[in-house]
Amino acid sequence: MQGTLAIIHAFDLILRELSGMDQFIFHPGGGADAAYAHCCVTRAYFAARGELGTRDEIVTTIQAHPCNAATAAASGFKVVTLLLEDKGYPSLEALKAAIGPRTAAIMLNNPDDMGIYNPDIADWVRLVHEAGALAFYDHANFNGVMGRIRARELGFDACMYMLHKTFGAPKGGGGPAVGAYGCSAALAPYLPAPVVRKEGDAYRLDQGDERRSTKVREFWGNVPQVLKAYAWARAMGAEGIREAADLSVIGNNYMEKRLLGIDGIEKSHPQLDQHRLEMTRMSLAALKEETGIGTLDVQNRMVDFGVDAYWLSHEPWVVPEPFTPEAGEMYGKEDLDYWIDTIAHIADEARREPELVKSAPHNQAIAQLKPDWLEDPERWAMTWRAYLKKHRVKGP
């Protein structure tokens, strides 16, 4: 195990340097799992302080990934959601009204999934700490700020990175994923065990003590993804990581400008003229109104051209008929142009042959799936035993 533990520990040190945090774990199987890990750490932290009975609320924002609200609720916290205002993010006044002696933590993205960065974030963290709560930085959108922003220097107590989105590990159509979770020294005793420690020239697994929070997954998790991310970070180096952040922002804004030249496409918060960071939430509402072709139809048709179906948006759809290009940090201009040209071609088809788009995909091994069963909780089941029980079928 020593070689594997050495890689885990070495990548832990790399992420500490990028974030300013004091300890990372790689148990969580994705971004939502890392958010859940933070909720578990938060519970354990306030339980040890005798405050868990009163600190029962977690604050998040409507444009933060819904895993923040969902994992908070799953952990037994009440969720307070802040809404967007004119600048594309909630105001300090809204935050002040939401936090207080019942607040356990705030969980947010910055930049959010619309590419908008909240410049008041240091003040947010200060106010949260003054209320006695913890601040969690969902760094799913780290691509555009890596090498430039360190979560701990902004005052955050914990953060997470998605190795399959930022650090070169493949997404693989939704997995396998790793949500790397890091925290300050004050929260480290409450991390799920085990944690990898180096002692001399050897590595060991530290199981901690009774303060440890509940496990969020088996310890090994997706170690192959950690290895790939470690190799990527070592190959890039500090200068390469900063350059990759630049490429991510340039690529996104190049895509935004070209996409807005396609009839029927708009962007979120069109009144904001500043450049977005590594993604911009776009809208096909105008195209759907004109042709009846919506974002799900376009998504299905894209795969016919060998393009991975785009990310839409989380629920609720703050932007109607959304789609969110993610230029990433490693794509070349030729790939971005092909992606944009595919959207332009499908928008043209929507006007000429809408049924062709609606019935897509046509060039894939699997045709369009009918969602009837997935939308009927009386019919679907997560296990074969549950299926038999739900449908009152006697097993063998």
NORTAHU-V768633 format. One record per backbone hydrogen bond with DSSP energy under -1.0 kcal/mol. CO is the residue of the C=O (numbers start at 1). NH is the residue of the N-H. E is the energy in kcal/mol with one decimal. If there is no record, write none. Layout:
co & nh & e
CO & NH & E
CO & NH & E
This chain:
co & nh & e
1 & 5 & -2.7
2 & 6 & -2.3
3 & 7 & -1.7
4 & 8 & -2.3
5 & 9 & -2.5
6 & 10 & -2.4
7 & 11 & -2.5
8 & 12 & -2.0
9 & 13 & -1.9
10 & 14 & -1.6
11 & 15 & -2.4
12 & 16 & -2.0
13 & 17 & -1.8
14 & 18 & -1.8
15 & 19 & -1.7
16 & 20 & -3.2
19 & 152 & -2.8
23 & 183 & -2.0
25 & 181 & -2.0
28 & 179 & -1.8
30 & 34 & -2.0
31 & 35 & -2.2
32 & 36 & -2.3
33 & 37 & -2.3
34 & 38 & -2.0
35 & 39 & -1.9
36 & 40 & -2.4
37 & 41 & -2.6
38 & 42 & -2.9
39 & 43 & -2.3
40 & 44 & -2.4
41 & 45 & -2.8
42 & 46 & -2.4
43 & 47 & -2.3
44 & 48 & -2.1
46 & 51 & -2.9
47 & 50 & -1.0
51 & 54 & -1.2
51 & 55 & -2.9
54 & 56 & -1.5
56 & 78 & -3.2
57 & 104 & -3.7
58 & 80 & -2.5
59 & 107 & -2.5
60 & 82 & -2.6
61 & 64 & -1.3
65 & 68 & -2.0
66 & 70 & -3.0
67 & 71 & -2.6
68 & 72 & -1.4
69 & 73 & -2.3
70 & 74 & -2.6
71 & 75 & -1.4
72 & 77 & -2.5
73 & 76 & -1.7
78 & 58 & -2.8
80 & 60 & -2.8
82 & 62 & -2.8
85 & 88 & -2.4
91 & 95 & -1.8
92 & 96 & -2.7
93 & 97 & -1.8
94 & 98 & -1.0
95 & 99 & -1.8
100 & 103 & -1.8
102 & 57 & -2.1
104 & 134 & -2.2
105 & 59 & -2.5
106 & 136 & -2.9
108 & 138 & -3.0
112 & 115 & -2.0
115 & 277 & -1.5
116 & 112 & -1.9
118 & 121 & -1.2
120 & 124 & -1.8
121 & 125 & -2.4
122 & 126 & -2.0
123 & 127 & -2.4
124 & 128 & -2.3
125 & 129 & -2.4
126 & 130 & -2.3
127 & 131 & -1.3
128 & 133 & -2.2
129 & 132 & -1.8
134 & 106 & -2.0
135 & 157 & -2.1
135 & 158 & -1.4
136 & 108 & -1.8
137 & 139 & -1.2
137 & 160 & -1.6
139 & 142 & -1.2
142 & 145 & -1.9
142 & 146 & -1.3
145 & 148 & -2.1
145 & 149 & -1.8
150 & 154 & -1.2
151 & 156 & -2.0
152 & 155 & -1.4
157 & 184 & -2.1
158 & 137 & -2.5
159 & 182 & -2.8
160 & 139 & -1.3
161 & 180 & -2.3
162 & 165 & -1.7
162 & 166 & -2.2
163 & 169 & -1.7
171 & 175 & -1.9
178 & 163 & -2.0
180 & 161 & -2.1
181 & 25 & -2.4
182 & 159 & -2.4
183 & 22 & -2.3
183 & 23 & -1.3
184 & 188 & -1.5
187 & 190 & -2.3
188 & 191 & -1.8
190 & 213 & -1.3
195 & 206 & -3.3
197 & 204 & -2.5
199 & 202 & -1.7
202 & 199 & -2.8
204 & 197 & -2.6
206 & 195 & -2.1
209 & 212 & -1.9
221 & 223 & -1.0
222 & 226 & -1.3
223 & 227 & -2.4
224 & 228 & -2.0
225 & 229 & -2.5
226 & 230 & -2.6
227 & 231 & -2.4
228 & 232 & -2.4
229 & 233 & -2.6
230 & 234 & -2.4
231 & 235 & -2.3
232 & 236 & -2.4
233 & 237 & -2.6
236 & 240 & -1.2
237 & 241 & -2.2
238 & 242 & -1.9
239 & 243 & -2.3
240 & 244 & -2.5
241 & 245 & -1.8
242 & 246 & -1.7
243 & 247 & -2.4
244 & 248 & -2.2
245 & 249 & -2.0
246 & 250 & -2.8
247 & 251 & -2.9
248 & 252 & -2.0
249 & 253 & -2.3
250 & 254 & -2.2
251 & 255 & -2.3
252 & 256 & -2.8
253 & 257 & -2.0
254 & 258 & -2.0
255 & 259 & -2.9
256 & 260 & -2.3
258 & 261 & -1.1
259 & 262 & -2.0
262 & 265 & -1.6
264 & 287 & -1.4
266 & 283 & -3.0
269 & 272 & -2.2
281 & 268 & -2.8
282 & 323 & -1.7
283 & 266 & -2.2
284 & 288 & -2.5
285 & 289 & -2.3
286 & 290 & -1.7
287 & 291 & -2.9
288 & 292 & -2.4
294 & 298 & -2.1
295 & 299 & -2.3
296 & 300 & -2.0
297 & 301 & -1.9
298 & 302 & -2.0
301 & 304 & -1.4
302 & 305 & -2.0
302 & 307 & -1.2
303 & 306 & -1.6
311 & 324 & -3.2
316 & 318 & -1.3
321 & 284 & -2.8
323 & 282 & -3.1
332 & 336 & -1.9
333 & 337 & -2.8
334 & 338 & -2.1
335 & 339 & -2.2
336 & 340 & -2.4
337 & 341 & -3.0
338 & 342 & -1.9
339 & 343 & -1.7
340 & 344 & -2.4
341 & 345 & -2.4
342 & 346 & -2.3
343 & 347 & -2.5
344 & 348 & -1.8
345 & 349 & -2.3
346 & 350 & -2.4
348 & 352 & -1.8
349 & 353 & -3.4
353 & 356 & -1.0
353 & 357 & -1.2
354 & 358 & -2.5
355 & 359 & -1.8
357 & 360 & -1.3
371 & 375 & -1.8
373 & 376 & -1.3
376 & 379 & -2.3
376 & 380 & -1.8
383 & 387 & -2.0
384 & 388 & -2.5
385 & 389 & -2.2
386 & 390 & -2.8
387 & 391 & -2.3
388 & 393 & -2.9
